[in-house]
Every structure is written in structure tokens, then in C-alpha cells.
Amino acid sequence: MSAVTTPPIDLYYWTTPNGWKASIMLEECALPYRMVPINIGKGAQTAPDFLAVSPHGKIPVIVDPDGPGGTPITVFESNAILQYLARKTGLFYPAEERARITVDIWLFWQAANFGPTLGQTHHFRIYASEKIPYAIERFTAATTKLYATLDAQLGRHACVAGDEYTIADMAILPWAKLWERQGQDIAAFPNVAAWIDRMKARPGVQRGFRLKPDPEEAPPGRREP
């Protein structure tokens, strides 16, 4: 009798903080997946084929051929992907309700505050064609306040949502590891600095960060942990 082979998940991906969330989770869960490069620098996110799976034209997206009930499912929005894969595997998302709510709180904090603010900081500090001092100062200062919040939480717990590693850590780490680009002094946030080092020491995290698409790759290469 032949072993049952799990079909790979398609990961529509580029090397961004949100893209890294999905690649880290897939690696941590040891799920087979196939990376589909979406070169956002060349506008691939606006192609009709991609918009068919991601209506807002954002990465990452996963298409799981073995979705609920055994039928395919498409999931976009990076934190929704984390929650879906966590429920699918039973990993990195506590079953106990109070603990799960804590994870959800920090996922929403990342999606509503940490990610958008740091993204604007990246834009005005690095990518904007016109350097606007007010915008740079405003978003850099807001980013500093968010790091202070995270540092206080990590002063109480080993991980973001408590003492166990969860998808909340996976959601926040890819943004936090770019602190230099955000004009932050990581020495001012020793708990964040130590947490980043602990998280980056995880083999699954390392593999997730190493995933780099070849823009000229055709067809996309299969990637299985």
C-alpha cells in the first residue's frame, strides 16, 4: 500500500515582512508547499491571474488543495493565513480560550498598529521620492512607542502572547527584525532585542527567512521543508 501524499500548498510570495510570516509558518509546521513568485517590484501583483486569488493585489496568498472538507481553499491576508494553518495543524495556536484570545489580541495589534505604522516609517524614511521631515519624524516616533509597548510585554513573558511560541511571534518578528530601517535604537528595547535573537535561532524561522524567489524562475520551483 502506498503512503498518502499531502499535496503541496501554493504560496504566492515575495520577500516582505508579510510574506515572511507565511513562509515561516509553513516551515514551522513542516507543510509541503510550492512557492509561486510574485515580483511586486515589476507589478506582478496587478496581473489578472493573481488578482483572481488576491482581490486587493497583496501578497502573501495560499491556495490549499486540501482545505476544509477536502476541497481547495484560498486564503489571503497574512494573519488569516497564520490562523488558518494553525487550526489546520493544531500548532502554535493554543486551544484554551483565554490563551487563544491573548494570541488574537496581539495578532490584531500587529495588523492594526505595528505593521501599518512600521510600513509607513519604511516608506517615508526609505522609499518616498520626497523626504518629508514631518512625516519621517511622526512615524518614527510612533514606531518608537510601539516598540516600547512590545518591550514591556516581552519583559513579562518569553514570547509575545505568553511563555509559549505562537503565531503572534511569527506575525511580529518579520517587522521587528527591520528595526534599523525604522530609525530605532534596539538597545533601548533590550527585551525585544533578546526576543529577536531567540526567534531567529529557530530553524523554521531561519528557513522561512531564507526563502528567496528567483524573479526569472519559470515554472516556479517546488519547495518542500
N, C-alpha and C positions, 0 to 999 in steps of 0.2 A: 504494500500500500504506500503510495507516495505521500509525502508530507504536504500539508496545506500551505500554500504560499500566499502571504499577505500582499496584495497589490500595492505598489508604491503610491504615496500621496504626491500630487503635483504641487510644488511650491513655487509660486510666481514671486520673484525675489530680486532685490538689488541690495547692495551693501549700505544700508542706512540703519539708524537705531531701531526703527520699527521692523525692518527686515530681519535684523539680528534676533529680535525677540522670537520670531518663528523658527529660525534655523537652530537657535539654542534649544528650544523646546523639543523640536523633532529629534535632535541629537540626544538630549537628556532622556527622552522616552524610548530611544532606540527604535524608532519607527522608520521603515523603509520609505524613502522619498526620492523624487526626481526634481531637480532644480530646473526651473524654467526662467532664464534670464529676461528681465525687463529693464532695458537700458534707459533709465529715466533721463540721463544726460542727452539722449538722442530722441527723446519724445516717444519712446515705445509705449508709455503708459496711456497715450491717446489713440492707440491703434484700436479699430473696432473689435478685433478678436479679444483684446484684453479688457475693453470696456464691457464686453459680454459677461465677464466674470467679476469685474470690479467697476460698478457703475460710476463711482466717483474718480476712477482712474488713479487709485493709490495702491502701492504695494505695502505689505505682503498680502497674498491671497493663497488659500489652499483649496484644492479640489480633492476630496477623499472619495475614492471609488467604493470604499466600504463604509459608507455613512450609516446613520441610524436606520435600522430595519434592513441593512444590507444594500441600500440604494445610495447612489452617489450624492454628495452634498458639497456645496461651495460655501466657503466661509471667508469673508473679508473683515477688515478691522483687526489690528494686531492683538488687542486684548481679548476680543471674541475668539480668535484663533487659540490663544493660550487657554481660555476656559474650555473650549470645545475639546482640545486634545487632552486636557487634564481630566475631563469627565470620561472621555473615551478610554483612557488608560488607567484611571484611578490613581494617577501620580501627581504630586506637587500641588494638591488642592484638597485640604482636609475635608473629611466627611462630616465632622462635628459642626453644627450650625454656627455656633459663636466663632469658632476659629475660621470658618469659611467666610463669614461676614467681614472679619478683620482683613482677610485677603482681598475681598471685594472692595473694601474701603480704600486700600492702597492702590488697587488697580484703577479705581475711579480718580484718585488723587493724581496718579501719573497721567491718565488720559486727559483730565480737565486742567491740570496745573503744570506739572513737571515737564511733560513733553511739549505742550504748546509754548510755554514760556521759554524753555531752552531752545526750541526751534526758532523762535523769533530772535533770540540772542545770537544764534548762529547766523541768521540771515543778516541782521544789521551789523554785526561785527566782521563777518567774513564775505558774504555773498553780495550784499547790496552794492549797486554801482555807484551810489552816492552815499558817503559816510555822513550820517545824521547824528551829531553828538547827543541830542536829547534822547533819541530812540536807543542808542547804544547804552547810555547811562541808565535809562529807565529799565530796560530789560536785563541788563547785567545786575542791577541792584535787586530786581525781583527774583532773579535766579539765585542770588546770594541768600535771600530769605528762604527760598525753597530748600536749599542745601542745609540751612540751619534747622529747618523742620525735620529733614531726613536724618541729620546728625543726632538730634535729640532722640528720635525714635530708635536709632541704632545704638545709642548709649544705654537703652533699656533692654534691648533684645539683640541676639546674634544675627537675626535676619529681619527683613523689613516688617513682616507681619507676625513676628513672634520668634521663637527659637528654632523653628524648622524652615528649611529652604522651600520656597513655594514659587508659584508663577508671579507673585508680586515682585520678587527679586529679579526674575527674568525680564519683567516689564520695565524696571527702573534702571538696572545696570547698564544697558547699552547707551542710555543717555548720560548717566553719571560718569562713565569712563572717559567722556569727552570734556571733562571739566576745564582743561586748559583752553580749549577753543571758546569757552564761555566766560573767560576772564576771571576764573575763580582761583583762589589760593587754597589748595586742598589741605594744607597744614592747618588751616582754620577749622577744618572739619575732620578731626582725627578718627572719629567713629566711622564716617563714610569712607575714608582712606583705607582703614583696616578691612572694612567690609568689601570694598572693591577688590582688594588683594585676595581675600578668601574666595570670592566668587570667581575671579579669573583663574584661580588654581584648579577649578573643577574641570575634568577632562571634557565633559559635554559642552561646557561654556567655551572652552578653547576651540573645540571643533566647530561650534556654531559661528564663532568669530572668524575662523579661517575660511569659511565658505566664500569663495570669490568667483563670480561668474566670468566667463570669457565672453566679451561682447560679440565676438565673431563666431561663437560656437553654434553649429547647426548640424544636426538637431541638438537640443540640449542634452548634456551628458547626464546619465543616471548617477545619482548619489545615494549610497546606502551606508548607514553607520555600521 
